[in-house]
């Protein structure tokens, strides 16, 4: 399902066909009509590979210039939730961070549609279903440049990328989105266009041909 994985195994001498994961676009409708200004969204499990402390540190820096900035964090505890809550308290951000817990997949679109920026801070990415779902709803994405991300997405075209989860790079990218409406619209529309290629209505034909042959 991944160009990154395909490239890796081809370098090992295997012949690999690429067939990405399908997406039910109807579950993640595009809408930017009710976006809360200066709102950040993070959706992953609270484990080390997803670096949940990074968006908290990003928010802490952004608050200097954007005191109304808020962060919503969605996902199950995988061992680091309490550490993140302590970091939030230590930084005095308790009124600016919302820990939502796990949300049913068919309810996530409400958060994607209502937030201004989506942060993808993972250390590894073999396909990035959560990123695809967010992009389908049109929320501008800023991602760590790892795994599948640079294979599938184009920096400054349909998302913004940072190197090595660099906090300063995230902050600069977020500020650009906050202050540049045209950039925000471009990233939003181009991301949605990209996700349409993963529609189940399109992908099912590839699966049918694969299984027949």
C-alpha positions in Angstrom: 0.0 0.0 0.0 3.0 2.3 0.2 5.4 3.8 -2.3 8.0 3.9 0.5 7.6 0.2 1.2 7.6 -0.6 -2.5 10.9 1.3 -3.0 12.5 -0.5 0.0 11.6 -4.0 -1.2 12.5 -3.3 -4.8 15.9 -2.3 -3.6 16.1 -5.8 -2.0 15.4 -7.4 -5.3 11.6 -8.1 -5.0 9.0 -7.2 -7.7 6.3 -5.2 -5.9 3.1 -3.8 -7.2 1.7 -0.6 -5.6 -1.9 -0.6 -4.5 -2.7 2.0 -1.9 -5.3 1.8 0.8 -8.7 3.0 -0.3 -10.7 5.7 1.4 -14.4 6.1 1.8 -14.5 9.8 0.8 -18.1 10.1 2.0 -16.9 9.6 5.5 -14.6 12.5 5.3 -16.4 15.3 3.4 -14.5 18.5 2.4 -15.6 21.6 4.4 -13.8 24.7 5.6 -16.9 26.7 6.6 -16.6 26.5 10.4 -12.9 26.6 11.1 -11.9 27.9 14.6 -9.1 30.5 14.2 -5.7 29.5 15.6 -6.7 25.9 16.3 -4.3 23.0 16.0 -5.3 19.3 15.7 -3.2 16.2 16.4 -4.7 12.7 15.9 -2.6 9.6 16.9 -2.0 7.3 19.8 0.0 8.6 22.7 3.1 6.6 22.1 6.8 7.4 21.5 6.7 6.8 17.7 4.1 9.6 17.3 5.9 12.1 19.5 2.9 13.6 21.2 5.0 16.0 23.2 6.0 17.8 20.0 2.6 19.6 19.3 2.6 20.7 22.9 6.0 22.3 22.5 4.8 23.9 19.3 1.8 25.4 21.0 4.0 26.7 23.8 6.1 28.6 21.3 3.1 29.9 19.2 1.4 31.3 22.3 3.9 34.1 22.4 2.7 35.5 19.1 -0.8 33.9 19.0 -2.1 33.9 22.6 -5.5 32.6 21.5 -3.9 29.5 19.9 -5.5 26.2 21.0 -4.5 22.5 20.6 -6.8 19.5 20.4 -5.3 16.0 20.9 -7.2 12.9 19.9 -6.2 9.3 20.4 -5.8 6.4 22.8 -3.2 6.3 25.6 -0.3 4.1 24.6 1.8 5.0 27.6 2.5 8.7 27.3 -0.8 10.4 28.0 0.0 11.2 31.6 3.5 12.6 30.6 1.8 14.9 28.1 -0.7 16.1 30.6 2.1 16.8 33.0 4.0 18.7 30.3 0.9 20.8 29.6 0.5 21.6 33.2 4.2 22.5 33.7 4.1 24.9 30.7 0.9 26.5 32.0 -1.1 25.4 28.9 -4.0 23.6 30.7 -6.6 26.1 29.4 -5.2 25.8 25.8 -5.0 22.0 25.3 -8.0 19.6 25.0 -7.4 15.9 25.4 -10.3 14.2 23.7 -9.4 10.5 24.0 -10.4 8.1 21.3 -13.0 9.2 18.8 -15.0 6.8 16.4 -13.6 7.0 12.9 -16.9 8.2 11.5 -16.9 11.2 13.9 -13.4 12.4 13.2 -14.4 14.6 10.2 -16.0 17.1 12.6 -12.6 17.8 14.1 -10.8 17.9 10.7 -13.4 20.4 9.4 -13.3 22.7 12.4 -9.5 23.1 13.0 -7.1 25.3 11.1 -4.0 23.1 11.0 -3.3 19.4 11.3 0.0 18.3 12.8 1.6 14.9 11.8 4.5 14.4 14.1 5.2 10.7 13.6 8.7 9.3 13.4 7.6 6.6 10.9 4.9 6.5 8.2 4.2 3.5 6.0 1.1 5.0 4.4 -0.6 7.5 6.6 -4.3 6.8 6.7 -4.9 9.5 9.3 -3.2 12.0 7.0 -5.3 11.0 4.0 -8.5 11.3 6.1 -7.5 14.7 7.3 -6.6 15.9 3.8 -9.9 14.7 2.5 -11.7 17.1 4.8 -9.4 19.9 3.6 -7.5 20.8 6.7 -4.0 22.1 5.9 -1.4 19.6 7.0 2.1 20.1 8.3 4.1 16.8 8.6 7.4 15.5 9.7 9.2 14.4 6.5 9.4 10.6 7.0 8.6 7.4 5.3 5.7 7.6 2.8 5.2 11.4 3.3 7.7 12.7 0.7 6.8 9.8 -1.7 3.1 10.7 -1.7 2.9 14.4 -1.0 4.5 17.5 -2.4 6.0 20.1 0.0 4.4 23.6 -0.4 1.9 22.1 -2.9 -0.5 19.9 -0.9 1.1 20.0 2.5 4.1 21.6 4.3 6.9 19.4 5.6 9.5 19.8 8.3 12.8 18.0 9.0 13.4 15.9 12.1 10.3 17.3 13.9 12.0 20.6 14.2 9.8 22.8 16.5 11.0 26.1 14.9 10.1 24.8 11.4 6.6 23.8 12.6 6.1 27.2 14.1 7.2 29.0 11.0 4.9 26.8 8.8 1.9 27.3 11.1 2.4 31.1 11.1 2.4 31.0 7.3 -0.9 29.3 7.3 -2.4 31.5 10.0 -1.3 34.7 8.2 -1.6 33.7 4.5 -5.2 32.9 3.4 -4.2 32.0 -0.1 -1.6 29.5 1.1 -4.1 27.9 3.4 -6.7 27.6 0.5 -4.1 26.2 -1.9 -2.9 23.5 0.6 -6.5 22.7 1.4 -7.8 22.2 -2.1 -4.7 20.4 -3.4 -4.8 18.0 -0.5 -8.4 17.2 -1.2 -7.7 16.6 -4.9 -4.9 14.3 -4.0 -7.1 12.2 -1.7 -9.7 11.7 -4.5 -7.3 9.3 -6.2 -7.7 7.0 -3.2 -11.5 6.8 -3.4 -12.9 3.3 -3.0 -14.9 3.8 -6.2 -11.6 4.1 -8.1 -9.5 1.6 -6.0 -12.0 -1.2 -6.1 -11.4 -1.7 -9.9 -7.7 -2.2 -9.2 -8.5 -4.8 -6.6 -10.9 -6.6 -8.9 -8.3 -6.8 -11.7 -5.6 -7.9 -9.2 -7.8 -10.7 -7.8 -8.9 -11.8 -11.3 -5.3 -12.1 -12.5 
